[in-house]
Amino acid sequence: MKTQEFIEQKVKSQGFRMSVKLITIAIIVLFLLIPKFMIMELIRERKMTADAAQLEVANSWSNQQIVRGPMLTIPYTEQVLDKDGETVQEIVREYHLLPKTLRVEGELFPKKLNRSIYQSIVYESSLQLSGAFEKPDLSGLSIKPENIEWEKAKLEIAISDLRGISSVVELKWNTETIPFSPGMQNRILGSNGISLQLPDSSIQSMPANFQIDLKLKGSNSIAFAPVGETTDVHLQSAWNDPSFQGQFLPIDRNINKDGFTADWKVLNYNRDFPQSWIDNAYDIKSSDFGVSLINMADHYQKNERSAKYAIMIVLLIFLSFFLNEMLTKQRVHPFQYILVGFSILIFYLLLLSFSEHVGFNLAYLVASMSVILLVLIYSRSFLKTWGNSLALTAILSISFLFIFILLQLESFALLVGSVGLFVMLAMTMYFTRKINWYE
C-alpha cells in the first residue's frame, strides 16, 4: 500500500504533472514537423511552377542572350606532298582572327511580363560593338599567297537566340557599310549567329575599324565573350537587382535605387585562347561573363527561408504558454497547444498564397496580423486575464517581427539571428531562474 500511495502522491504532484506536460509538448512539436515539411514542399512546388511559367515566357519572347564576336575567318588551301614533292591532297583550312580591341557599350531596358499570376523578367537592349582588326599575317604559316581565298573571308558574330534581333544589323568597316545575313556556318563561336562575306576591297583596307549596332531582346541575363586582345564592356540599366556572373567580375560597379552601371576590362592574358589560330584548335565558349537581372530574394525564396523558422516560433510560443502555466497555475490542455501550433503553421500558407498576388512584405503583414489576432482571441478563452493573452501574443508578434527583419538582411542575417536567439535564451533563463522544477 505504501508503494501505491507513493505513486499516487507522485502522480498528483505538480512536478510530475509538469514533466508529463513537457513530454506531451515535445510530442506535439514533433507531430507539427509533418505539416511543416508539407508546407515547405508546397513552396518548392509553387516555385517550380513559377520557373516553368518564366521559361514559357522566355521561349515566346527570347531566351537569355550570349554575344560572341566578331571573328574574322579566312579559308586557305593546304597542300599535302608526297616524298617526291608531288601534291597528293589538298585540305581546306580556316584561319581565325580576333579583333585587336573590342568595346561594348550597352543599355538594358527591363520589363516584367506576367503569365497567369507568375512574373518573368525580360529586357530590350541597345548594344554597340566597336573596335579594330589588324591586318592578318599569314606569312608564318608557310602558305602560298595564291592558296589564300581572300574572297571567301567572313566576319561572324554568335548570338544565342536570333529571335531577339529587333532591327537590321550592319557592319561599318572603315568607310564601308555592309549588312549581315542570318546564319553562321562556323560553330567555334556558338550554334547560332549572323555573318557576312567581306569584299576583297575591305580585306585590302586593313587594318580596319569596325562598328556594329545591335538591338537585342532577351530574358533574365546577357553575356559576352572577351574576344578582343583588350575587351572593354560598359553596361547600364534601370534594374537595381543585378547579379554579375561568369568568368570575370566588373572592375567597377555602381548599384542604387535607380539602377546599375558596370564596367569590365579583360586582357588576352586573362583567357586561355590566342588572337589567331587554325581550325578548331581552341574553344572560346568557356570565358563568357555578364549580368543577370534577377530578384536576389524573390517571394518564393523568402517564403522558404521564413518556413525554416516555423518550429522555432512554435517552440517559443509553447515555452511561453508553459511558463504561464507555471507562474499562474492556469493549466492549458494539450489540444489547445495543438490548435495554437496549427495556427502558426497556417501563417505560412497564408503568406505563400498572398505573396503570389500582393508581394511578400504586404503578405507578411496580412498573414501575421491575422494569426496574431486569432491567437489573441482564442487564448483569451482559456487564460485568466486579457493581460496574459496580450503578453503571450506580444511574444508571438515580436517573433514574427524578428523573422521578418532576418529575411530583409543579406550579409548579416546569420549574425543577427544568432544574437537574437542568444538574447531569447538568456531572457528565458532569467525569468525561470527562481522556479523550483522539483516541486
C-alpha positions in Angstrom: 0.0 0.0 0.0 2.8 2.4 0.8 4.2 1.9 -2.7 0.8 2.6 -4.3 0.3 5.6 -2.1 3.7 6.9 -3.0 2.9 6.5 -6.7 -0.4 8.2 -6.3 1.2 11.1 -4.4 3.8 11.5 -7.2 1.1 11.5 -9.9 -0.8 14.2 -8.1 2.3 16.3 -7.5 2.9 19.5 -9.5 6.4 18.4 -10.6 5.2 15.1 -12.1 2.3 16.8 -14.0 4.7 19.4 -15.4 7.1 16.7 -16.5 4.3 14.9 -18.3 3.2 18.2 -19.8 6.7 18.9 -21.1 6.9 15.4 -22.7 3.5 16.0 -24.3 4.5 19.3 -25.7 7.7 17.7 -27.2 5.5 15.1 -28.9 3.2 17.8 -30.2 6.2 19.7 -31.6 7.4 16.5 -33.4 3.9 16.0 -34.7 3.9 19.5 -36.1 7.0 18.8 -38.1 4.9 16.8 -40.5 2.7 19.7 -41.8 5.8 22.0 -41.6 7.6 19.8 -44.2 4.4 19.6 -46.3 4.3 23.4 -46.4 8.0 23.6 -47.4 7.3 21.1 -50.2 4.3 23.1 -51.4 6.6 26.2 -51.5 9.1 24.3 -53.7 6.3 23.0 -55.9 5.0 26.6 -56.5 8.5 27.7 -57.2 8.9 25.1 -59.9 5.6 26.1 -61.4 6.7 29.7 -61.4 10.0 28.7 -63.1 8.1 26.8 -65.7 5.9 29.8 -66.4 9.0 32.0 -66.7 10.6 29.6 -69.2 7.4 29.6 -71.2 7.5 33.4 -71.4 11.2 33.3 -72.3 10.5 30.8 -75.1 7.9 33.2 -76.5 9.9 36.4 -76.1 13.6 35.4 -76.4 15.9 33.4 -74.2 19.0 34.7 -72.4 21.5 36.2 -74.8 25.2 35.4 -75.2 27.1 37.6 -77.8 30.5 36.3 -79.0 32.4 38.0 -81.7 33.1 39.4 -84.1 35.6 36.9 -85.5 37.2 37.1 -89.0 37.7 33.7 -90.7 39.9 33.3 -93.8 39.9 30.0 -95.6 43.1 28.7 -97.4 44.2 25.5 -99.1 46.9 23.4 -97.6 48.7 21.0 -100.0 49.9 17.6 -98.8 53.0 16.5 -100.7 54.5 13.0 -101.1 58.1 12.1 -100.8 58.7 13.3 -104.4 57.2 16.7 -103.7 54.1 16.0 -105.7 50.7 17.2 -104.4 48.6 14.2 -103.4 45.9 16.0 -101.4 44.5 19.5 -100.8 42.9 20.3 -97.4 40.8 23.4 -96.9 41.7 25.0 -93.5 40.4 28.1 -91.8 42.5 30.9 -90.2 40.6 32.6 -87.4 41.5 36.2 -86.3 40.0 38.1 -83.3 39.9 41.9 -83.1 42.8 43.9 -81.6 40.4 45.8 -79.5 36.7 45.3 -78.6 34.5 47.9 -76.9 30.9 47.1 -76.0 28.6 49.9 -74.9 25.2 48.7 -73.8 22.0 49.6 -72.1 19.3 47.2 -70.9 15.7 48.1 -70.7 14.0 45.6 -68.3 10.3 44.7 -68.5 8.1 42.5 -66.3 5.7 40.2 -68.2 3.0 38.1 -66.5 1.9 34.6 -67.3 -1.1 33.9 -65.0 0.0 35.0 -61.5 3.7 34.5 -62.3 6.1 37.2 -63.3 9.0 37.0 -65.7 11.9 39.4 -66.2 12.7 40.2 -69.9 14.6 43.1 -71.5 15.3 45.0 -74.6 18.9 46.2 -75.2 20.8 48.6 -77.3 24.4 47.4 -77.9 27.2 49.0 -79.8 30.2 46.8 -80.6 33.3 48.7 -81.8 37.0 48.1 -82.2 39.7 47.4 -84.7 41.2 44.5 -86.6 44.9 44.3 -87.6 45.9 43.1 -91.0 46.2 39.3 -90.9 49.7 38.0 -91.1 49.8 34.5 -92.7 53.5 34.5 -93.6 54.4 32.5 -90.6 52.1 29.6 -91.7 54.1 28.8 -94.9 51.0 29.4 -97.0 51.4 30.3 -100.6 49.6 33.6 -101.3 47.7 32.1 -104.2 46.3 29.4 -101.8 44.6 32.1 -99.6 40.9 32.5 -100.6 40.5 36.2 -99.6 37.2 36.4 -101.5 35.7 33.9 -99.0 36.7 35.8 -95.9 33.8 36.0 -93.4 33.0 38.0 -90.4 30.8 36.3 -87.8 29.0 37.0 -84.6 27.4 34.4 -82.4 24.0 35.4 -80.9 22.5 32.6 -78.8 18.8 33.4 -79.7 18.3 35.0 -83.1 14.7 35.8 -82.3 15.9 38.6 -80.1 17.3 40.7 -83.0 15.0 43.7 -83.3 16.4 45.6 -86.3 18.7 45.3 -89.3 22.3 44.6 -88.3 25.0 46.3 -90.3 28.8 46.4 -90.2 30.6 49.7 -90.5 34.0 48.8 -91.8 36.2 51.9 -92.1 34.1 53.9 -94.6 32.0 50.9 -95.9 28.6 49.7 -94.6 27.8 46.0 -95.1 24.6 44.3 -94.0 24.8 41.0 -92.1 23.0 37.9 -93.2 21.3 35.4 -90.9 23.1 32.1 -90.2 26.6 31.2 -89.3 28.4 28.1 -90.6 31.3 28.2 -88.1 30.5 26.6 -84.7 33.5 27.9 -82.8 31.6 30.9 -81.5 28.3 29.2 -80.9 25.4 27.3 -82.6 23.5 30.4 -83.8 24.6 33.7 -85.3 24.9 36.2 -88.1 27.7 36.5 -90.7 28.8 38.4 -93.8 31.3 37.9 -96.5 33.9 40.7 -96.6 34.6 42.1 -100.0 38.2 41.9 -101.2 38.5 45.7 -101.0 37.6 45.5 -97.3 40.3 43.0 -96.6 42.9 45.1 -98.5 42.0 48.1 -96.5 43.0 46.5 -93.2 43.9 47.4 -90.5 40.3 48.5 -90.1 38.0 50.0 -87.5 34.5 48.5 -87.2 31.2 49.3 -85.5 28.1 47.1 -85.1 24.8 48.3 -83.6 22.6 45.6 -82.1 19.0 45.9 -80.9 18.6 42.7 -78.9 15.8 41.2 -76.8 16.4 38.6 -74.1 15.3 37.1 -70.8 17.0 37.2 -67.4 20.6 37.6 -68.5 23.1 38.8 -71.1 26.7 37.7 -71.5 29.7 38.4 -73.7 33.0 36.7 -74.7 36.3 38.5 -74.3 37.4 38.2 -77.9 39.4 41.4 -78.1 43.1 41.5 -77.2 41.7 44.1 -74.9 37.9 43.8 -74.2 36.1 46.7 -72.5 32.4 46.3 -71.7 30.1 49.0 -70.2 26.6 48.2 -69.3 23.9 50.2 -67.6 20.2 49.6 -66.7 17.4 50.8 -64.6 17.3 47.4 -62.9 18.6 47.7 -59.4 19.0 44.0 -58.5 21.8 42.7 -60.8 23.8 39.5 -60.3 27.2 39.6 -62.0 28.2 36.2 -63.4 30.7 34.3 -65.5 34.5 34.1 -65.5 35.1 37.8 -64.9 33.5 40.3 -62.5 33.3 44.0 -63.2 36.3 46.1 -62.2 33.8 48.9 -61.3 30.1 48.8 -60.5 27.6 51.2 -59.0 24.2 49.9 -57.8 21.5 52.2 -56.4 17.7 52.5 -56.4 17.8 54.0 -59.9 19.6 51.0 -61.4 23.2 49.9 -62.0 26.3 50.6 -64.1 29.1 48.1 -64.6 32.5 48.1 -66.4 34.6 45.1 -67.3 38.1 45.1 -68.7 39.6 41.7 -69.9 43.0 41.3 -71.4 44.1 38.5 -73.6 46.4 37.3 -70.8 43.2 36.5 -68.7 41.8 33.9 -71.1 43.0 30.6 -72.5 42.9 31.2 -76.2 45.1 33.4 -78.5 44.2 36.1 -81.0 44.5 33.8 -84.0 44.6 30.0 -84.7 43.9 27.4 -87.3 40.6 25.4 -87.5 39.1 24.2 -84.2 42.2 24.4 -82.0 40.6 26.5 -79.3 37.2 26.8 -77.6 36.2 30.3 -76.6 32.8 29.4 -75.1 34.2 28.9 -71.6 35.2 32.6 -70.9 31.8 34.3 -71.0 30.8 37.0 -68.5 27.8 39.2 -68.0 24.9 40.1 -65.7 21.6 38.6 -64.7 18.5 40.6 -63.9 17.1 38.8 -61.0 15.4 39.3 -57.7 18.0 38.4 -55.2 15.4 37.2 -52.8 12.1 36.7 -54.5 8.9 35.9 -52.6 9.3 32.1 -53.0 12.9 32.3 -51.7 11.7 34.4 -48.8 8.8 32.0 -48.1 11.1 29.1 -47.9 13.5 30.9 -45.6 10.7 32.0 -43.5 9.2 28.5 -43.2 12.5 27.2 -41.9 11.9 29.2 -38.7 8.5 27.8 -38.2 9.4 25.2 -35.5 11.5 27.8 -33.7 8.4 30.1 -33.4 6.2 27.2 -32.3 8.8 26.2 -29.6 9.0 29.8 -28.4 5.2 30.2 -28.1 4.8 26.8 -26.5 7.5 27.7 -24.0 5.7 31.0 -23.2 2.4 29.1 -22.6 4.2 26.6 -20.4 5.8 29.2 -18.3 2.5 31.0 -18.0 1.1 27.7 -16.6 4.0 27.5 -14.1 3.6 31.1 -12.9 -0.2 31.5 -12.9 -1.2 27.8 -12.1 -3.6 28.1 -15.1 -3.5 24.8 -16.9 -3.6 24.7 -20.8 -4.8 21.5 -22.4 -2.6 19.7 -25.0 -5.3 20.1 -27.6 -5.1 23.9 -27.1 -1.4 23.7 -27.7 -2.1 21.8 -30.9 -4.5 24.4 -32.2 -2.1 27.3 -31.4 0.7 25.3 -33.2 -1.5 24.8 -36.2 -2.5 28.5 -36.3 1.2 29.4 -36.5 1.7 26.9 -39.4 -1.4 28.3 -41.2 0.6 31.6 -41.2 3.0 30.2 -43.7 0.2 29.0 -46.0 -1.4 32.5 -45.9 2.0 34.1 -46.5 2.6 31.9 -49.6 -0.8 32.4 -51.1 -1.0 36.2 -50.5 2.6 36.8 -51.6 1.9 35.4 -55.1 -0.6 38.2 -55.6 0.4 41.3 -53.4 4.1 40.8 -52.9 6.0 39.4 -49.9 6.1 42.3 -47.5 2.3 43.1 -47.6 1.5 39.4 -47.5 3.7 39.0 -44.4 1.8 41.9 -42.7 -1.6 40.5 -43.5 -0.8 36.9 -42.6 1.0 37.8 -39.3 -1.8 40.2 -38.2 -4.4 37.6 -38.9 -2.7 34.8 -36.9 -1.8 37.2 -34.0 -5.5 38.3 -33.8 -6.6 34.6 -34.0 -4.2 33.5 -31.2 -5.2 36.5 -29.1 -8.9 35.8 -29.2 -8.5 32.1 -28.8 -6.1 32.3 -25.9 -8.5 34.6 -24.0 -10.9 31.7 -23.9 -8.6 29.6 -21.6 -6.3 32.2 -19.9 -7.4 34.1 -16.8 -7.0 37.7 -18.0 -6.6 39.8 -21.1 -3.2 40.8 -19.8 -1.9 37.2 -20.0 -3.3 36.8 -23.6 -1.8 40.2 -24.6 1.6 39.2 -23.2 1.7 35.9 -25.0 0.6 37.3 -28.3 3.1 40.1 -27.9 5.8 37.4 -27.8 4.3 36.0 -31.0 4.3 39.4 -32.6 7.9 40.0 -31.6 8.8 36.6 -33.1 7.2 37.4 -36.4 8.9 40.8 -36.5 12.3 39.3 -35.7 11.9 36.7 -38.5 10.8 39.5 -40.9 13.9 41.5 -40.1 16.1 38.5 -40.7 14.6 38.0 -44.1 15.4 41.5 -45.2 19.0 41.1 -44.3 21.5 39.5 -46.7 25.1 39.7 -45.3 24.2 40.0 -41.6 21.2 37.5 -41.3 23.2 34.8 -39.6 24.9 37.2 -37.2 21.6 39.0 -36.2 19.8 35.6 -35.9 22.4 34.1 -33.7 22.5 37.1 -31.4 18.7 37.2 -31.3 18.4 33.6 -30.3 21.1 34.1 -27.6 19.1 37.0 -26.2 15.9 34.9 -26.1 17.6 32.1 -24.3 19.2 34.5 -21.8 15.8 36.1 -21.1 14.2 32.6 -20.6 16.9 31.6 -18.2 16.5 34.9 -16.3 12.7 34.6 -15.9 12.9 30.9 -14.9 15.8 31.2 -12.5 13.7 31.1 -9.3 11.4 28.2 -10.4 11.9 25.0 -8.4 11.5 22.4 -11.0 11.4 19.6 -8.5 8.2 20.9 -6.9 
